[in-house]
Amino acid sequence: MYKQIAANKRNTVIIMIGFVMLISAIGCAFAYAFNDWYITVYVLVVSSIYALIQYFASTKLAVAMTGAKKIDKKDNKRLFTIVENLAITAGVKTPEIYIIEDPAPNAFATGRDPEHAIVCATTGLLDIMDDKELTGVMAHEMSHILNYDIRVSMIVFGLVCLVGFISDLGLRMLWYNDRDDNNDRSPVGFIIILITSILAPIAASLAQLAVSREREYLADISAVKLTRYPEGMISALKKLDEQGRPMKRQNSATAAMYINNPMKKGFLTKLFSTHPPIEDRIERLENAKTSF
């Protein structure tokens, strides 16, 4: 477990370096296309400032994007008590607790470290889970906090948004620049920006996908180690598989944070899903029962 936490901290650095290289490549492509190499510097400076702000503000941004509302113990004693008990068992500070008004059963955790973390559940999840199943789900989310998965996913979430923003900005610059009658730029520049603006967000999303899938397997196992009750987690996953549905407020940038894919199901959604199939997750837990 400690090796995985250390690996997640290393992955944070590796991911940030990878995204800096990707953003630099986008900046170089734009600079070549517009024949202005200062654009690369501008892109890197703006991206660095954005990344710094994102590191400290992404939790609030994620909460805003999901429509989650913070609660106190009096608002939902059942959920609050379960999270408190798990935090005591794990020996960490109780995270802030949020609820989303949505019939789709789901939950997520986010934050930059265990001292600045939140957990969130939908009303749909609270409605269908019994106490043991809900404990398994929240233990899964607490495991993301303990394993520092939340920091990795938060940084990836912010950088994916940044790559998408820069790519969109490049296309807009291209559009307005092409409307200038005095523009004699080679069509090669147009092709470079077009290809970069399409492929860069895809590459960023694939990186997010690769990071997320293994985190879910680890959090499932960690949740069972925390609760010492594999049946609760297995039963919860079965209910999520049977009664899961798309959430009302869907966003691909935040999809990786949830315990179950919140997006509308389809061929492309399944292909680029940030979550492994639930049946595979259940199978791994069943096979690992003897080790608990």
Contacts in CASP RR format, 6 or more apart in sequence:
PFRMAT RR
TARGET T0000
AUTHOR 0000-0000-0000
METHOD contacts of the structure
MODEL  1
MYKQIAANKRNTVIIMIGFVMLISAIGCAFAYAFNDWYITVYVLVVSSIY
ALIQYFASTKLAVAMTGAKKIDKKDNKRLFTIVENLAITAGVKTPEIYII
EDPAPNAFATGRDPEHAIVCATTGLLDIMDDKELTGVMAHEMSHILNYDI
RVSMIVFGLVCLVGFISDLGLRMLWYNDRDDNNDRSPVGFIIILITSILA
PIAASLAQLAVSREREYLADISAVKLTRYPEGMISALKKLDEQGRPMKRQ
NSATAAMYINNPMKKGFLTKLFSTHPPIEDRIERLENAKTSF
1 147 0 8 1.000
1 222 0 8 1.000
1 225 0 8 1.000
4 147 0 8 1.000
4 218 0 8 1.000
5 146 0 8 1.000
5 147 0 8 1.000
5 148 0 8 1.000
8 147 0 8 1.000
8 148 0 8 1.000
8 149 0 8 1.000
8 151 0 8 1.000
8 152 0 8 1.000
9 148 0 8 1.000
9 151 0 8 1.000
11 152 0 8 1.000
11 211 0 8 1.000
12 148 0 8 1.000
12 151 0 8 1.000
12 152 0 8 1.000
12 155 0 8 1.000
15 152 0 8 1.000
15 155 0 8 1.000
15 156 0 8 1.000
15 159 0 8 1.000
15 207 0 8 1.000
15 211 0 8 1.000
16 51 0 8 1.000
16 155 0 8 1.000
16 159 0 8 1.000
19 159 0 8 1.000
19 162 0 8 1.000
19 163 0 8 1.000
19 204 0 8 1.000
19 207 0 8 1.000
20 44 0 8 1.000
20 47 0 8 1.000
22 163 0 8 1.000
22 200 0 8 1.000
22 203 0 8 1.000
22 204 0 8 1.000
23 43 0 8 1.000
23 44 0 8 1.000
23 47 0 8 1.000
23 162 0 8 1.000
23 163 0 8 1.000
23 166 0 8 1.000
24 40 0 8 1.000
24 43 0 8 1.000
24 44 0 8 1.000
25 196 0 8 1.000
25 200 0 8 1.000
26 43 0 8 1.000
26 163 0 8 1.000
26 166 0 8 1.000
26 167 0 8 1.000
26 196 0 8 1.000
26 200 0 8 1.000
27 39 0 8 1.000
27 40 0 8 1.000
27 43 0 8 1.000
27 44 0 8 1.000
27 166 0 8 1.000
28 40 0 8 1.000
29 192 0 8 1.000
29 193 0 8 1.000
29 196 0 8 1.000
30 39 0 8 1.000
30 40 0 8 1.000
30 43 0 8 1.000
30 170 0 8 1.000
30 173 0 8 1.000
30 193 0 8 1.000
30 196 0 8 1.000
31 37 0 8 1.000
31 38 0 8 1.000
31 39 0 8 1.000
31 40 0 8 1.000
32 189 0 8 1.000
32 192 0 8 1.000
33 174 0 8 1.000
33 185 0 8 1.000
33 188 0 8 1.000
33 189 0 8 1.000
33 190 0 8 1.000
33 192 0 8 1.000
33 193 0 8 1.000
34 173 0 8 1.000
34 177 0 8 1.000
34 185 0 8 1.000
35 185 0 8 1.000
43 166 0 8 1.000
47 162 0 8 1.000
47 166 0 8 1.000
50 162 0 8 1.000
50 165 0 8 1.000
51 158 0 8 1.000
51 159 0 8 1.000
51 162 0 8 1.000
54 61 0 8 1.000
54 155 0 8 1.000
54 158 0 8 1.000
54 159 0 8 1.000
54 161 0 8 1.000
54 162 0 8 1.000
55 112 0 8 1.000
55 154 0 8 1.000
55 155 0 8 1.000
56 112 0 8 1.000
58 110 0 8 1.000
58 111 0 8 1.000
58 112 0 8 1.000
58 154 0 8 1.000
58 155 0 8 1.000
58 157 0 8 1.000
58 158 0 8 1.000
59 110 0 8 1.000
59 111 0 8 1.000
59 112 0 8 1.000
59 116 0 8 1.000
59 118 0 8 1.000
59 154 0 8 1.000
62 110 0 8 1.000
62 154 0 8 1.000
62 157 0 8 1.000
62 254 0 8 1.000
62 257 0 8 1.000
63 98 0 8 1.000
63 110 0 8 1.000
63 118 0 8 1.000
63 120 0 8 1.000
65 249 0 8 1.000
65 251 0 8 1.000
65 253 0 8 1.000
65 254 0 8 1.000
66 100 0 8 1.000
66 108 0 8 1.000
66 120 0 8 1.000
66 249 0 8 1.000
66 251 0 8 1.000
66 254 0 8 1.000
67 100 0 8 1.000
67 249 0 8 1.000
68 98 0 8 1.000
68 99 0 8 1.000
68 100 0 8 1.000
68 118 0 8 1.000
68 120 0 8 1.000
69 98 0 8 1.000
69 99 0 8 1.000
69 100 0 8 1.000
69 101 0 8 1.000
70 96 0 8 1.000
70 97 0 8 1.000
70 98 0 8 1.000
71 79 0 8 1.000
71 80 0 8 1.000
71 97 0 8 1.000
71 98 0 8 1.000
71 99 0 8 1.000
72 80 0 8 1.000
73 80 0 8 1.000
73 81 0 8 1.000
75 99 0 8 1.000
76 97 0 8 1.000
76 99 0 8 1.000
76 126 0 8 1.000
78 126 0 8 1.000
78 131 0 8 1.000
78 134 0 8 1.000
79 97 0 8 1.000
79 99 0 8 1.000
79 121 0 8 1.000
79 126 0 8 1.000
79 134 0 8 1.000
79 138 0 8 1.000
80 97 0 8 1.000
82 131 0 8 1.000
82 134 0 8 1.000
82 135 0 8 1.000
82 138 0 8 1.000
83 94 0 8 1.000
83 95 0 8 1.000
83 97 0 8 1.000
83 119 0 8 1.000
83 138 0 8 1.000
83 142 0 8 1.000
84 94 0 8 1.000
85 135 0 8 1.000
86 135 0 8 1.000
86 138 0 8 1.000
86 139 0 8 1.000
86 142 0 8 1.000
86 226 0 8 1.000
86 227 0 8 1.000
87 93 0 8 1.000
87 94 0 8 1.000
87 95 0 8 1.000
87 142 0 8 1.000
88 94 0 8 1.000
89 226 0 8 1.000
90 142 0 8 1.000
90 146 0 8 1.000
90 226 0 8 1.000
92 114 0 8 1.000
92 142 0 8 1.000
92 145 0 8 1.000
92 146 0 8 1.000
93 114 0 8 1.000
93 115 0 8 1.000
93 117 0 8 1.000
95 109 0 8 1.000
95 114 0 8 1.000
95 117 0 8 1.000
95 118 0 8 1.000
95 119 0 8 1.000
95 142 0 8 1.000
95 145 0 8 1.000
96 117 0 8 1.000
96 118 0 8 1.000
96 119 0 8 1.000
97 118 0 8 1.000
97 119 0 8 1.000
97 120 0 8 1.000
98 118 0 8 1.000
98 119 0 8 1.000
98 120 0 8 1.000
98 121 0 8 1.000
99 120 0 8 1.000
99 121 0 8 1.000
99 122 0 8 1.000
99 123 0 8 1.000
99 126 0 8 1.000
100 106 0 8 1.000
100 120 0 8 1.000
100 121 0 8 1.000
100 122 0 8 1.000
100 123 0 8 1.000
100 247 0 8 1.000
100 249 0 8 1.000
101 122 0 8 1.000
101 123 0 8 1.000
102 122 0 8 1.000
102 123 0 8 1.000
102 124 0 8 1.000
102 247 0 8 1.000
102 248 0 8 1.000
102 249 0 8 1.000
103 122 0 8 1.000
103 123 0 8 1.000
103 124 0 8 1.000
103 127 0 8 1.000
103 245 0 8 1.000
104 122 0 8 1.000
104 124 0 8 1.000
104 244 0 8 1.000
104 245 0 8 1.000
104 246 0 8 1.000
104 247 0 8 1.000
104 248 0 8 1.000
104 262 0 8 1.000
105 122 0 8 1.000
105 124 0 8 1.000
105 125 0 8 1.000
105 127 0 8 1.000
105 128 0 8 1.000
105 129 0 8 1.000
105 239 0 8 1.000
105 240 0 8 1.000
105 243 0 8 1.000
105 244 0 8 1.000
105 245 0 8 1.000
105 260 0 8 1.000
106 121 0 8 1.000
106 122 0 8 1.000
106 124 0 8 1.000
106 125 0 8 1.000
106 240 0 8 1.000
106 244 0 8 1.000
106 247 0 8 1.000
106 258 0 8 1.000
106 259 0 8 1.000
106 260 0 8 1.000
106 262 0 8 1.000
107 119 0 8 1.000
107 120 0 8 1.000
107 121 0 8 1.000
107 122 0 8 1.000
107 125 0 8 1.000
107 137 0 8 1.000
107 138 0 8 1.000
107 140 0 8 1.000
107 141 0 8 1.000
107 258 0 8 1.000
107 259 0 8 1.000
108 119 0 8 1.000
108 120 0 8 1.000
108 141 0 8 1.000
108 254 0 8 1.000
108 257 0 8 1.000
108 258 0 8 1.000
108 259 0 8 1.000
109 117 0 8 1.000
109 118 0 8 1.000
109 119 0 8 1.000
109 120 0 8 1.000
109 141 0 8 1.000
109 142 0 8 1.000
109 144 0 8 1.000
109 145 0 8 1.000
109 149 0 8 1.000
109 150 0 8 1.000
109 257 0 8 1.000
110 117 0 8 1.000
110 118 0 8 1.000
110 120 0 8 1.000
110 150 0 8 1.000
110 153 0 8 1.000
110 154 0 8 1.000
110 257 0 8 1.000
111 117 0 8 1.000
111 118 0 8 1.000
111 145 0 8 1.000
111 150 0 8 1.000
111 151 0 8 1.000
111 154 0 8 1.000
112 150 0 8 1.000
112 151 0 8 1.000
112 154 0 8 1.000
113 148 0 8 1.000
113 150 0 8 1.000
113 151 0 8 1.000
114 145 0 8 1.000
114 146 0 8 1.000
117 145 0 8 1.000
117 150 0 8 1.000
119 138 0 8 1.000
119 141 0 8 1.000
119 142 0 8 1.000
119 145 0 8 1.000
120 141 0 8 1.000
121 134 0 8 1.000
121 137 0 8 1.000
121 138 0 8 1.000
122 247 0 8 1.000
125 134 0 8 1.000
125 137 0 8 1.000
126 134 0 8 1.000
128 239 0 8 1.000
128 243 0 8 1.000
129 137 0 8 1.000
129 236 0 8 1.000
129 239 0 8 1.000
132 229 0 8 1.000
132 231 0 8 1.000
132 232 0 8 1.000
132 235 0 8 1.000
133 232 0 8 1.000
133 235 0 8 1.000
133 236 0 8 1.000
133 239 0 8 1.000
134 236 0 8 1.000
135 227 0 8 1.000
135 229 0 8 1.000
135 232 0 8 1.000
136 223 0 8 1.000
136 224 0 8 1.000
136 227 0 8 1.000
136 229 0 8 1.000
136 232 0 8 1.000
136 233 0 8 1.000
136 236 0 8 1.000
137 223 0 8 1.000
137 233 0 8 1.000
137 236 0 8 1.000
137 259 0 8 1.000
139 222 0 8 1.000
139 223 0 8 1.000
139 224 0 8 1.000
139 226 0 8 1.000
139 227 0 8 1.000
139 233 0 8 1.000
140 219 0 8 1.000
140 220 0 8 1.000
140 222 0 8 1.000
140 223 0 8 1.000
140 233 0 8 1.000
140 259 0 8 1.000
141 219 0 8 1.000
141 259 0 8 1.000
142 223 0 8 1.000
142 226 0 8 1.000
143 149 0 8 1.000
143 218 0 8 1.000
143 219 0 8 1.000
143 222 0 8 1.000
143 223 0 8 1.000
143 226 0 8 1.000
144 150 0 8 1.000
144 153 0 8 1.000
144 215 0 8 1.000
144 219 0 8 1.000
146 222 0 8 1.000
146 226 0 8 1.000
147 215 0 8 1.000
147 218 0 8 1.000
147 219 0 8 1.000
147 222 0 8 1.000
149 215 0 8 1.000
149 218 0 8 1.000
149 219 0 8 1.000
152 211 0 8 1.000
152 215 0 8 1.000
153 211 0 8 1.000
153 212 0 8 1.000
153 215 0 8 1.000
153 256 0 8 1.000
153 257 0 8 1.000
156 207 0 8 1.000
156 208 0 8 1.000
156 211 0 8 1.000
156 212 0 8 1.000
156 256 0 8 1.000
157 208 0 8 1.000
157 253 0 8 1.000
157 254 0 8 1.000
157 256 0 8 1.000
157 257 0 8 1.000
158 253 0 8 1.000
159 204 0 8 1.000
160 201 0 8 1.000
160 204 0 8 1.000
160 205 0 8 1.000
160 207 0 8 1.000
160 208 0 8 1.000
160 253 0 8 1.000
161 253 0 8 1.000
163 200 0 8 1.000
163 201 0 8 1.000
163 203 0 8 1.000
163 204 0 8 1.000
164 200 0 8 1.000
164 201 0 8 1.000
164 204 0 8 1.000
166 200 0 8 1.000
167 196 0 8 1.000
167 197 0 8 1.000
167 198 0 8 1.000
167 200 0 8 1.000
167 201 0 8 1.000
168 197 0 8 1.000
170 193 0 8 1.000
170 197 0 8 1.000
171 193 0 8 1.000
171 194 0 8 1.000
171 197 0 8 1.000
173 193 0 8 1.000
174 190 0 8 1.000
174 193 0 8 1.000
174 194 0 8 1.000
177 183 0 8 1.000
177 185 0 8 1.000
178 190 0 8 1.000
205 252 0 8 1.000
205 272 0 8 1.000
206 272 0 8 1.000
208 256 0 8 1.000
208 274 0 8 1.000
209 256 0 8 1.000
209 272 0 8 1.000
209 273 0 8 1.000
209 274 0 8 1.000
211 256 0 8 1.000
212 256 0 8 1.000
212 274 0 8 1.000
212 275 0 8 1.000
213 274 0 8 1.000
213 275 0 8 1.000
213 276 0 8 1.000
216 259 0 8 1.000
216 275 0 8 1.000
216 276 0 8 1.000
216 281 0 8 1.000
217 276 0 8 1.000
217 281 0 8 1.000
217 284 0 8 1.000
219 259 0 8 1.000
220 233 0 8 1.000
220 237 0 8 1.000
220 281 0 8 1.000
220 284 0 8 1.000
220 285 0 8 1.000
221 284 0 8 1.000
221 285 0 8 1.000
221 288 0 8 1.000
223 233 0 8 1.000
224 230 0 8 1.000
224 233 0 8 1.000
224 285 0 8 1.000
224 288 0 8 1.000
224 292 0 8 1.000
225 292 0 8 1.000
227 233 0 8 1.000
228 292 0 8 1.000
230 285 0 8 1.000
230 288 0 8 1.000
230 289 0 8 1.000
230 292 0 8 1.000
233 285 0 8 1.000
234 282 0 8 1.000
234 285 0 8 1.000
234 286 0 8 1.000
237 278 0 8 1.000
237 281 0 8 1.000
237 282 0 8 1.000
237 285 0 8 1.000
238 278 0 8 1.000
238 282 0 8 1.000
240 259 0 8 1.000
240 260 0 8 1.000
240 278 0 8 1.000
241 278 0 8 1.000
241 279 0 8 1.000
241 282 0 8 1.000
244 260 0 8 1.000
246 262 0 8 1.000
246 263 0 8 1.000
246 264 0 8 1.000
246 265 0 8 1.000
247 262 0 8 1.000
247 263 0 8 1.000
250 262 0 8 1.000
250 263 0 8 1.000
250 264 0 8 1.000
252 263 0 8 1.000
254 262 0 8 1.000
255 261 0 8 1.000
255 262 0 8 1.000
255 263 0 8 1.000
255 274 0 8 1.000
256 274 0 8 1.000
256 275 0 8 1.000
258 275 0 8 1.000
260 275 0 8 1.000
260 278 0 8 1.000
261 269 0 8 1.000
261 273 0 8 1.000
261 274 0 8 1.000
261 275 0 8 1.000
263 269 0 8 1.000
263 273 0 8 1.000
END
